């Protein structure tokens, strides 16, 4: 469906007609005077125009399930596609559905969400559909219009412009409508979900990617939209129930890149990424002011293209990996620090900062000798956070430092040595637009485990394991209840240790996933066999009949801790991983060669656990002390428990205390330096909640 801008209003204005337009849908026409043949002809033309308008401004949703229990607890209809971004969604209904809070819809009757997990609400209004007849009543789900100001500052002068972003359908082009009642108002046995895809006349930017710069700024890149005059970088931030300021334009550019460096503010101290905060009050402020209550901000980020003042649908950007973006320094370290006597030796090797998700995190501290200056009887030492723009100036008595050059060098060596290992490079999964589109038939899946929480992911996983370079998903991509292709692809990469796809690159043309494989077919098959042989040998030697699932987990953990070492040389090149170090992120690094980083530990644990008959998943996230990380969860009875083999490895002989510290624990038991947050890329969104430890 193609939205229209009502060009017929000018025609109707010349017909001496009175017109009432209700929410862009309902039209009532009243004719004055006698009706001649000419006026009848004009009325016919007007009716045709009205009918065309209603076709484009209204889409009816199905009320019967196509797939029952597609996602546990929910039925799904056939998706509705090609709906205009200004259109109403019509639902057959003989009941009322009053909306007191646009964010929540008609609670328990009709609700609208932006995500498959049904956790991110979309604000709507729900009204009686006045175009429907009394014998066939409908409700109209109406989108809310979006206008947002954009403020720029130059030479201490602020200038504001208004950005027309269309409606909330533009900002949420893939929505999920949940019907809890049948058309006659009776409760359904399970809620009915309809996925709706919206389109705008202006094409959305494609192949949008996000990354974090060496200075801790968000970097966005996207492909150019033909004839686009500008692009808006848009941040949706739901703060409570208020629609005001819920949409912010944080960037406006004619280029196809944007950096949050443009939001950096420096007065006495510098802050960065302030506009992208995901909580109203950060944890550090709460500690000092416990009367303040933190409220998580439901946030989404994306880019909107503008052609002839018409906004496109928003191309979304995943916040995965961006939650750790720094905002401000958090100077807690100086309580009791004996700077007056110990000088730089009293400075911490960790630089504490508050990130956009409100957490206090740490990174390696560093001092640039060229920035150190003397101010009377004190050295002014700018303590910087590695990977941020943040700086914390520290005044140190000159008398406490014998040799400032040697003191700075010693401090930097200590800080670098103490920086914690992590080793997860999310950018290893790349989706590009320029890969060759060579055809490839569907390949038979080798006899290795292929994991997927749903049919689409299992199919992709099987083809990755088989070494396919073109995976045709056209028969599954639009099936009700299945995740979108990118969501399923990421899950397939992370949850399949035999796929060896972490360094593959992908493009998607709408029906086929094209794969630029990191390894040749021969190398893939050779390494898969070595992994399978190693997994079988380890399980035969460590797992015995009569063992409980918990005993099996403990045995696999000890084997990996005893037999593997963390690959610090590989971790040192994480910013630009050469082919010779890729093994450290793949299953065979730890399992076959006995060395790797966290991703390899997690893959190896998963391969061994599956061989031993355990149900397990790889989890990815971010450490509070900085860096991406990977670990596992395993199912014991009816509960899931976390296992972090990497952090159980004591860097030496087996130690029962350190070797079991993070073994079969709840999520909340990761504390102190092990505190972490989970990303959502390791599992399809609709299934993430299934793996929470309880």
C-alpha positions, 0 to 999 in steps of 0.5 A: 500500500502506498500512502497518499497526501490527499491531493483530492482535497483540492478537487472536493473544494471546488465542488461546493462540498462540506467535508469532515475528515476524522483522523485521516480516515472517515469522510462525510460529504454533504451536497448542497442544492439540486443534483444535476447530471454534471454534479452526479458525475463529479460526485462519482469522481469524488467517490472514486477518489475517496475509495482510493484514499480509504484503500491506502489509509486503512488495512484490515487485520485478520482475526483468526490464527494461521499458526497456533502456539507459534511462540509458546503462549501466542497464536499468530496470523499471516503477516500484513505487509505493504501498509502505508505509514499514515494508515489506520489498522482496522480490527473487527470488533463489537466491543469498546477499546478505550485508550487512557495511555497511548503507550499501552493501547487498550490494555487486555484488549488490543496492544501494539509493540515494536518488537517480537518479544512484545516488550517495547510498546508503540503509542497509538489511539484506538477509535471506532472505525466510522467507515464500517457499518453497524452490522460489521463494526470495527475499531481503528488503530490510529498512529500518532503523528511525530514532530521533533525539534532539532537544536544546534549551537554555534558561537553560543547561539542556539538555533531550532528547526522542526523535523517532520518524521511522519507517524509512529508507524514511520519510526516502528515499521515492523509492529506487532498487534496483539488481540486479546479478545475475539471480535464479539469480545470473548477472551481468546485462549491465547493472544493473537499476534499479527506482524504488520510491515509499514512502507513509506514513499521515501525508501529507508536507508539500507545496510545500516551499521553501528560501531564504537570509535576508539574514543567511545563515540557511537559511529553510524553508517548507512547506504545513500538513498537516491534523491535524499536531501538529508537524514535524521538520526532519531532517538526514541526514549520512552520516559514514563507515560508522557509522549512529550520529548519521547522522540529526539532528533540527535543528528541531522546530516546530508552525509551517510555517516554520523558520530555522537562526538557531535554531542560531546559537551565540555565545560569544567569537565567533559561528558559524551553521549549524554543524549543517548542515556537509557536511564533517568538516574544512574546507579552512582547518583542513586548511591549518593542520593538514595531518594532518587528512583532510577527509571529505565528508558525504553530506547530505540535508535535509527536513521530516517531519510528525507526526500521532498520533505517526505520521511522514510520509515526509520532504519533501526540500529541495534543498541547491542554493544552501545550500552557501554558508551561512556557519559561521564567520569565517576570519581569514587576512587579517591576516598582514602587514596594517599596521593599526598604521600604515594603520588601516582602510585596511589592512582587506580589502574581502573578509570570509573565512568558512567555508561548510557545504561546507568551502570558504573563501568571501568576501563584501563586508566592512562596518563599522557605525559605530554598533558601533565603540567606543573601548577605551583607545588602540584602536578596536574595529572589528567587521568584518562579513561582508555576508549573514552573522551573522559578525563579526570584531572588529579592534583598531586603534590610535587613532593610526592613524585621523585621522577614524573617521567618514570612515575607516569611510565610505571603507572601506565604499565600497571594499568595496562597489566590490570585491564581485564581480559574479555575477547568478544568482538561483536563486529565479527558478524558483518552484513554487507551490501556488496557481496557477490550473489553467486547461486548455491543449491541447498546442501545436505546438512552434515551429521553435526548438531544444528541448534535453533530456537525456531525453524528459520534459525535451524534451517540457517544453522544447518546450511552454515554447517554444510558450508552453503554460500547462498541460503534461500530462506524465501519459504520461511522468512514470512512464516507467522511467529518466526523471527526476522532473518537477521535475528535468526542469522545472529542466533545461528552464528552464536549457537552453533559451534560446528558452523565456524561462522563467526568471521563469515560476512553476509548480505541479504537480498530479501530472499537469499542470505549470501555468505562470504565464508572465512574458510574454504569448504575443505578447511571447514569440513576438516576442522568440524571433524577435529571438533567432533572427534575431540568432543567425543573423546573428552566426553568418553573420558570425563563423563560416566554413566550415572552422572547427574546433569550437574556432575556433567557440567562440573566435569566439563568445566574442570576439563576446559579449565585444566586443559586450556589457557587464555590466549592473551596474544590473540586478545591483544589484536582484538581491534584488527584480528588477522586470519592467523588468530581467528582460531582463538574465537572459534570452537577448535581454539580451546577444544582442539588447540587448548587456547583461545578467548572467551568466545572459544571457551563458550563454543567449546563448552557448548560442543562438549555439553551437547555431546554429553546430552545437556541443553546449553546456549552461548550468551554474549554481553558486556562486562561492567569493567569494560569489554564484550564477553561470552559465557554459557547457560545450561539447563538443570532440571527445569532451571537455567544456570550460568557457567563462565569457564573463561573466568573460572580458569585460574591461569595455572593448575586446577584450583577448586575455589577459583575454578568453580566460582562461576559454575552453575550460578544465577545471573544475579551472582555475577557481581563485583568485577564479574558484573555484566549485562546481556546483549540480545543478539545471541538469541532470537528476541521472542525467546530471550526470556526463556533463558533467565535464571530463576 
